[in-house]
Amino acid sequence: LSGLDPAQPYFQSTPIEVRLDKSDAEFVDVIHTDSAPTIPNLGFGMSTAVGHLDFYPNGGKQMPGCGKNPVSQIVDLDGIWEGTRDFVACNHLRSYKYYSDSIIYPDGFLGYSCASYDVFETQGCFPCPRDGCPNMGHFADKFKGKTQNDFVKLYLNTGEAKDFALWRYKVTVTLSGKRKVKGYVNIALYGSGGNTRQHQIVTGTLQPDNTYTSFIDAEVNIGTVTKVKFLWNNNWLNPTFPKLGATTITVQSGENG
């Protein structure tokens, strides 16, 4: 039984006979996309974990792409009716859009078990444990019987628009050079499954011999890494033409470590 952002008003914190609960089926998975408080945030979905697996994409409250200005959201690619509906309840309706995308991407939407979304964003709860990570959506039931805790909260990020699936990587870069400069470092990943766009790893003061780590939510499952492109820019013209390189770049896949 899959709960697609089950309703918050009149249901949250009620007895299990009234609302969705893990006792309702052999396996209950839930996608929370609009779990901010109803007052004052107009959150339509419940925030509490109620299933065997509870997924909180993007933290479960505000979905990427739902903060667009009203005109661009209403004049939507799917038509004015779809756009108007999305404007009124965009976060709430993302749950079924993620679910339908998950049918097309059986290896996508990996949920990472974590204490909170903030911990997921900063420390990573990364990579997946030996038993793997469950997939949010249609293929969540592949994880049936693997949970031991009362409730398992899972976190992941999604894209702003279709296609929503992203794949998480940890990238560690050690810089080389003669002196520190201000600027930013971008990395693009190339692999047997496809290539990513450039993702920013660090911005600010770039210190040679320092190591910088960042998580990348890539728009493609790159498979086996074949190449990494390293680019840096110091934001403005520098007459001394500073040079900066990378002594090592390490890429770790969240799926298999």
C-alpha positions in Angstrom: 0.0 0.0 0.0 1.6 3.3 -1.1 0.5 6.6 0.6 1.0 9.6 -1.7 1.3 12.5 0.7 -1.6 11.3 2.9 -3.7 14.2 4.2 -2.8 16.2 7.3 -5.9 18.2 8.2 -8.3 16.0 10.3 -6.0 13.0 10.0 -2.6 13.8 11.6 -2.2 12.5 15.2 -5.5 10.7 15.1 -6.0 7.0 16.1 -4.7 4.5 13.6 -8.3 3.4 12.8 -8.8 6.9 11.2 -5.6 7.5 9.3 -3.1 5.5 7.2 -1.0 3.2 9.3 1.5 0.4 8.8 -1.0 -2.1 10.2 -3.2 -1.4 7.1 -1.2 -3.8 4.9 1.7 -6.2 4.9 3.9 -3.4 3.5 3.1 0.3 3.6 5.4 2.9 2.0 4.7 6.7 2.2 5.9 9.7 0.2 5.7 13.0 2.1 5.9 16.1 -0.1 3.8 18.8 1.7 4.3 18.2 5.4 4.7 21.8 6.6 2.1 22.8 9.2 -1.3 23.5 7.7 -1.4 26.8 9.6 0.3 29.1 8.5 2.0 27.1 5.6 -1.0 25.5 4.0 0.7 22.1 4.2 -1.8 19.4 3.0 0.2 16.3 3.9 1.0 14.7 7.3 4.6 15.0 8.7 4.6 11.9 11.0 6.0 8.6 9.9 3.1 6.1 9.6 4.4 3.3 7.3 7.2 0.7 7.1 9.1 3.1 5.0 8.5 6.9 5.0 10.2 8.9 2.3 10.8 12.7 2.7 12.1 13.9 -0.7 13.8 17.3 -0.4 13.0 17.3 3.3 9.2 16.7 2.7 8.0 20.3 2.9 9.0 22.4 -0.1 9.6 20.7 -3.4 12.0 22.1 -6.0 10.2 23.8 -8.9 7.2 24.7 -6.7 8.4 28.2 -6.0 8.1 29.4 -9.6 6.2 32.7 -10.2 2.5 32.2 -10.7 2.5 33.0 -14.4 5.2 30.6 -15.4 3.6 27.9 -13.2 0.0 28.3 -14.5 1.1 28.5 -18.2 2.5 25.1 -17.8 3.8 22.7 -20.4 1.0 20.3 -19.5 -1.6 22.9 -20.1 -3.4 25.7 -18.2 -5.6 23.3 -16.2 -2.5 21.3 -15.0 -0.6 24.5 -14.3 -3.4 26.1 -12.3 -3.8 23.0 -10.2 -0.1 22.8 -9.6 0.0 26.4 -8.5 -2.6 25.8 -5.8 -1.2 22.5 -4.5 2.2 22.0 -6.2 4.0 20.3 -3.3 1.1 18.0 -2.5 0.8 16.9 -6.1 4.5 16.2 -6.5 3.9 12.9 -4.7 2.1 11.2 -7.6 4.5 12.8 -10.2 7.5 11.2 -8.3 5.7 7.9 -8.1 4.9 7.9 -11.9 8.6 8.8 -12.7 9.7 6.0 -10.4 8.1 3.4 -12.7 10.4 4.6 -15.5 13.5 4.7 -13.3 13.7 1.4 -11.3 17.2 2.2 -10.1 16.4 5.8 -9.2 15.0 7.7 -6.1 17.2 5.9 -3.6 16.2 6.9 0.0 18.9 7.3 2.6 18.1 6.4 6.2 19.0 9.5 8.3 18.1 11.2 11.5 16.9 14.3 9.6 17.1 16.2 6.3 19.7 18.6 7.7 21.9 15.6 8.6 21.4 14.1 5.2 22.4 17.4 3.5 25.5 18.0 5.6 26.9 14.7 6.7 25.3 12.5 4.1 24.2 9.3 5.9 26.2 8.1 3.0 26.7 5.6 1.2 23.9 3.0 1.3 24.4 0.3 3.9 25.3 -3.3 2.8 21.6 -4.2 2.4 21.2 -1.3 0.0 18.8 1.6 0.1 15.1 1.3 -0.8 13.7 3.0 -3.9 11.0 5.6 -3.3 7.8 4.9 -5.3 6.8 1.9 -7.4 9.7 -0.3 -6.4 9.7 0.4 -2.7 8.3 -3.1 -2.1 11.7 -4.6 -3.1 12.7 -3.7 0.5 9.8 -5.6 2.1 10.9 -7.5 5.1 14.3 -5.7 5.4 13.2 -3.1 8.0 13.7 -3.8 11.7 13.0 -0.4 13.3 9.5 0.8 14.1 9.6 3.5 11.5 12.3 4.2 8.9 12.7 7.8 7.7 14.4 8.1 4.4 15.7 11.3 2.6 16.7 12.1 -0.9 16.7 15.0 -3.4 14.8 15.3 -6.7 14.9 17.5 -9.8 12.9 20.6 -10.3 10.9 19.2 -13.2 10.4 15.9 -15.0 12.5 13.8 -15.1 12.7 14.0 -11.3 15.1 11.1 -10.5 18.6 12.0 -9.3 21.6 9.9 -8.3 23.8 10.9 -5.3 27.6 10.9 -5.4 30.2 12.1 -3.0 33.1 14.0 -4.6 36.4 14.8 -2.8 38.9 17.1 -4.4 42.5 17.9 -3.2 43.8 21.0 -4.8 47.3 21.8 -6.1 48.9 25.1 -6.8 51.4 27.7 -5.4 49.1 30.1 -3.5 45.5 30.5 -2.4 43.0 32.3 -4.6 39.3 33.2 -4.4 36.9 31.5 -6.8 35.0 28.3 -7.3 35.6 24.7 -8.4 33.2 22.8 -10.7 33.2 19.0 -11.4 31.5 17.1 -14.2 31.3 13.3 -14.2 31.5 11.0 -17.2 30.7 7.3 -17.1 29.4 4.3 -18.9 25.8 5.3 -18.2 26.1 8.9 -19.2 27.5 12.3 -18.3 26.5 15.0 -15.8 26.4 18.8 -16.1 29.0 20.8 -14.1 28.3 20.8 -10.3 30.0 23.2 -7.9 32.1 21.6 -5.2 33.4 24.7 -3.4 33.3 28.4 -3.6 35.3 31.0 -1.7 38.9 30.8 -0.8 40.7 27.9 -2.6 43.8 26.7 -0.7 46.3 24.4 -2.4 46.8 21.1 -0.6 43.4 21.5 1.1 40.7 18.8 0.5 37.1 19.8 -0.2 34.1 17.4 -0.2 30.6 17.9 -1.6 27.6 15.8 -2.5 26.4 15.8 -6.1 22.8 14.9 -6.9 23.4 14.0 -10.6 20.7 13.9 -13.2 21.9 10.6 -14.6 23.2 7.3 -13.2 26.7 7.5 -14.6 27.5 3.8 -14.0 31.3 3.1 -14.1 33.3 6.4 -13.9 35.4 6.9 -17.0 36.5 10.5 -16.7 36.2 13.5 -14.4 36.3 17.1 -15.7 37.9 19.6 -13.3 37.3 23.4 -13.9 38.0 26.3 -11.7 37.5 30.1 -12.1 38.6 33.0 -10.0 35.6 35.2 -11.0 37.7 38.1 -12.2 40.7 38.8 -14.4 43.9 38.4 -12.3 47.1 39.9 -13.9 49.2 37.3 -12.1 47.5 34.4 -13.9 47.2 32.1 -10.9 47.2 28.4 -11.7 45.2 25.7 -9.8 44.9 22.0 -10.3 43.8 18.9 -8.6 46.2 16.3 -7.2 43.4 13.8 -6.6 39.6 13.6 -7.2 37.6 10.8 -5.6 34.1 9.9 -6.7 32.0 7.6 -4.5 28.6 6.3 -5.6 25.8 6.3 -3.0 24.2 3.2 -4.4 27.2 0.8 -3.9 29.8 2.7 -2.1 
